[in-house]
Amino acid sequence: MSKSIVGGQAVMEGVMMKNQNKIAVAVRKSDGDIEIDKKSIKSWVADKGFNKVPFLRGGFILLETMVEGIKALNFSAQFFDEEEAVEPSKFEKFLEDKFKDRTNDILIYFSMFIALVFSVLLFILLPTFLGGILKRFTDNVMALNFAEGLVRIGIFLSYVSIISLNKDIKRVFQYHGAEHKSIYCYEEGLELTVENARKFSTLHPRCGTNFMFIVMIVSMAIYFLFGWPNPFLRVIYRLLCIPIVAGISYEIIKIAGKYDNIFVKIISLPGMMLQRITTREPDDDQLEVALCALKAALEEEVIKNDYKTDDEKVDKRA
């Protein structure tokens, strides 16, 4: 029986795992217990048949993944908001009065909108502006587009490096490493235990970090086709190309996760190296959380605290 492709995401003190139409989020609360949220999802991308259309499916799957990722982050954050007694903002109170039960959905899509705007500003507008400064020195279209691409990569590397200095982000990166180790353990057909997962690498070819790096390389190649028009048209072309770039990049990352040859290793190398920043070696408690999320997504029996000593074990099932 072939294994399904599972994926995941690190969240606050936890991990989200997705397996076909199942999603599970496991979070280590401050009292040491593991809270698990498991649910079935219906993919609107699959429902519309977009997932079967190469190069078109990437953009739709990316949007769907962002929505589920934000939901997982919100689930993990609620435990720590409760502990810190965070007072809802005036904006949140306004939304609750206006939209009632739909408030959470509105906040999720608003968060996604803000993330997209931030990404456009940081990785499209800023690079094309900085790259345009070179217009004073050269009219070579290839040189200008190449310079813009290098600036975009430089901004991305700087951003990741800076946020990695934050201690909370470091813990998220540890859970990111735990996610990868757990998935490797599953892909190798081993029993999903901390001992088995511990020996695997924190670097995985299907990681979102790889996807981001491939997006920047693909975008550089696509933008060459449009020359170097005025700043307004440059921005419009780059915005219009987002679905195309996402579609091509998705197919590449899909190939990278399916095969293991020299071509795949070459195209995966930059992203794998970058994962040395975006992943950290997890401890056993973090691996336990990731494995709980994975087992729940696979609909296996989850025994929390299964990796404690006999005296510490607590028979809690999810």
RAJO-V617843 format. One record per run of one state. SS is the DSSP state (A for helix, B for strand, O for the rest). FROM is the first residue (numbers start at 0). TO is the last residue. Records with the same first field share a line. If there is no record, write none. Layout:
SS: FROM-TO + FROM-TO
This chain:
O: 0-4 + 11-12 + 19-20 + 28-32 + 40-42 + 47-48 + 52-55 + 84-88 + 136-139 + 163-165 + 187-192 + 198-206 + 226-229 + 240-240 + 258-260 + 278-282 + 297-301 + 304-314 + 317-317
B: 5-10 + 13-18 + 21-27 + 33-39 + 302-303 + 315-316
A: 43-46 + 49-51 + 56-83 + 89-135 + 140-162 + 166-186 + 193-197 + 207-225 + 230-239 + 241-257 + 261-277 + 283-296
